[in-house]
C-alpha cells in the first residue's frame, strides 16, 4: 500500500496528536548505548538506550536525576532475536541486511501489518519508562531490501509512526536519511545522525537546529577522524557530538 501526497496529508491530519509534554533542547548533552556493557552513570541530559539493557527502575532513577531517555526501535528491519519475531508474516520480510546478518529488511509499504506492530513496540517503550523513540533503519529506500521501496514510501511510513508516537506522549526523531529532512522535520522532534561529520552531511540537516530541534550526532572510532576539528564544526552548528565504538558500548569521548 502506498500513499500520494493528498492521502498522506489526510492520514496525518487524522492521526496527529500534540507533541509530548517534554522537549529536548538544542545543545543537550547525550550518550548512546545499545550493547553491553552499559554505564548509566553519565552526566548527560539525554541517554539513548536499547530497551533490553535497562529496567523500569533504571529509567525511573535516570528521570529522577533529570535524564531523559530514548528507546531504540528498529522500524525498517527485523532482528531474528526480537521477542515479537513470530508476529511478522513472511511476506513482509525481505533481504538480509548486508552489514547486520541477523536482520532482514521490512516491506514498509505494508502499513496494515507494520503499524500495529510498531505501535505495540512504542507502547512497550512508554510502559518501561522511556520518553522518546529512536526509529532505526529508516533508510530502507537506500538499501537493497528486496522491495521496490521509494523515498515517498519512507515518508508515508515515518509520518504515521510519528503520529503514533505523539499519541502515546512520546517524542520521536529522524534517524539519518538527510535527503528526507525537508519532508520529515515537521513530524520529528529531534535528529540522530551517524557520522555526519565524517560523511560531510551535517549541513544537510541543520534545519533541525534552526527550527529549535536538537541534532545528536555520533562519529565512529573505526574510521579516521580529527575529533578536535569535528568538535569545532559541531560547536559552530550547535550539534551535540560524541565519539563512539561501532557497537555503541559504554565508552564515549565527548567534545570539550
N, C-alpha and C positions, 0 to 999 in steps of 0.2 A: 504494500500500500504506500503510495506517495501523495504529497500534498502540493498543490500550486500555491502561489502567494496569497490569493484571496482565502483559500481554505485554511491555510496556516493562520492567518490573522483571526479568522472566526474561531478556530480551535483555541488559540492563545487567549482570546477575549473570554472564552468560556471557562478555561481552567486557571487563569491567572489569579493569584492571591497576593496580598501585600507582602513585601519583603520582610524578613524576620525582624523581630524587635531589636536585636543587637546588630551591630555592624562592625566589620573590620575597618581599619583606617589605613590610609596611605602611610607607609613608613613603619607599620607594625613589625616588630622582630618576629622571626619564626624559626622552626626546625621541622624536619620531615623524617619520620622513622617508620619504615614499612617492614623491616626484617629484624629479627633478634640479633644481638641483644638490644634492648630498649632502655633508654635512660630518660625518665620523666622529670628529673630534677633539673630543668632548664629554665633559665631566667629569660623567657620569651613571652611575647603576647599571644602567639598562635602556635599550636602544635598540630601537624598533620600526621595521622596515625592509622595503621591498619587495625580494624576493629577486633581482629582475633588476638591482638597482642595486649589488650587492655581490658579492664573490668569496669563496670559501672562505678565502683568505689574509686578506682583510679581517676576516672573522669570527674567525679564529684570533687575529689581532692584538688584536681587541677583548676576546676571552676572556682573553688574557694580561694585559690591563690591568684585569681584573675586571669587565668589562661583559658583562651577559647580553643576549641578543638575541631578539627576537620576529619571526616571519616572517609577513608579510601573505599571507593566502589568502582569496579570495572564495569563500564556500560557498553563497551564495544567488543569485548572478548569474554569468553567463559573459561575459567581455570578448572582443570579436571579435579582439583581438590575442593572446589566450592561445595558447601553443605547443600545448596539447592540445585546441584548439577542435574538431578533427575527431572526437574520441572521444565527444563528446556527441551522442546521437541527437536528431533534430529534435523528437521528441515530448516531450522534457523542457525545451524552450526556450519560454518564454512571451513576455510583452510586453516592449517596450523600457523600461528604467528611465528615468523622465522626466528626472531630474537628470543622468543619465550616458548619453547616447545611443549610446555604443558598447557598452553592456551590456544583456543580456536576463536576465530572471528565470528561475530554475530551478524545476522542479517537485520540491521537496524531499521529497515523499511517495515518490518513486521511489528508495527506498533501494537496491534491487537494482542500479541504474545508478550512482547518485552515490557511494555509499560506497567502492567500489573506486577510483573516480577520485580522490576526496578523499584516500584512503589513499596513493595514488601521489604526490599533491601534498605531503602531510605528510612522506612518506619523502624527497622531494627537499629539503625544508627541513632535515630532520635531516642528510642527507648533505652538505649545503652547510655545516653547522656551527651552525645555529640551535638555540636552547634551547626555544622555545615557539612557539605558533601564535596569530595574531590572526584569528579566523574572521569575516570581514566580511560585511555584508549578511544578518545573522541575522534581520532584521525583515521577512521576506517576507510574513508574515501581516498586516502593517500597510500593505502596498502593493498596487496594482492589478497583480498579477503575471500575470493571465490564468488562474490556477488557484484553486480554492476551498480555499486553504491556511489552516489554523487554528493557533491558539497551540499546541494539543496536537501538531500535526504538527511544529512547530518544536522543541518539547521532545524529541520522539522522535528527530528527526534529530540535534540537537546532542548529546544524551546518547550516541548511538552514535559521533559524531565525537570526543567527549571520551575515550571508551574506547579508540578507535583511537590518539589522540594519546598517551595514557598508556602504551599497549602499546609505543609507539616511544620511550618515555622522554622525551617532550616535554610541556611544560606547555601549557595552553590556557585562553583567557579568554572570558568573556561579553563581547559587543560590543553596547553599548546595551541595547535591549529591557528597560527597567526593570520592565515589567509581568510579566516572566517570571523575575524574580530568585529568588523562593521556589522555583521549580521547577528552576532551573539551578545555584544556588550550590553544591549538593552535588557537582556534576560538574566545576565550574570552579576554576581556581587563582588567578584574578585577574579584574578587570573593566576594560575600556577604554570610557570614556564620551566622547561628543562633546557639548559644550555643556550639561552637566548643571546648571551654574550659570545660564546664560542661559535655559535652558528649565525651570528650577526643579524638577529631579527628583533632585538629589544625595541628598536624604534617602531616596529610594525604594530606593537601592542600598547604603546604608551598612551593611547587614547583612554585606557583604563585610569591611569593616574590623573589625566586631565579631567576625567569625569568624577574624580574623588574616590575611585575604587583601587585597592592595592594590587600590586603585582608582586607575587612571591616567586623568586627565581632560584633554581639550584643549578650550579655548574658542577662538573664531574672531575674527580681526581684521576680517572683513567685516560684523560685526554690532556694534551699540552695546554697550559693556561698561565697567563701572568695575572695572578689573582689580585695583585695590587691595582693593576690597570683596570681589571674588571670591576673592582670596588669603586674606583674613581668614576667609571661610567655609571654604575648603579646609583652613586650619590647624586650625580647630575640629573638622573632621570627619576629619582625617588623610588627606586626599586629595592625591595628587601632581598638581598642576595646572600646565599650561603654556598659553601663548597662541600660536597659530599662524595662518598664512595658510591659506586653504581648500584649496590644492593640496598642503599639507604638504611644502613645500620646507624648506631648512635653517634659515632664520631662526626664532628662538624667543625668547620672553620667559618667564622663569621667576619664580615667586613668591620673595620675599626669604627 
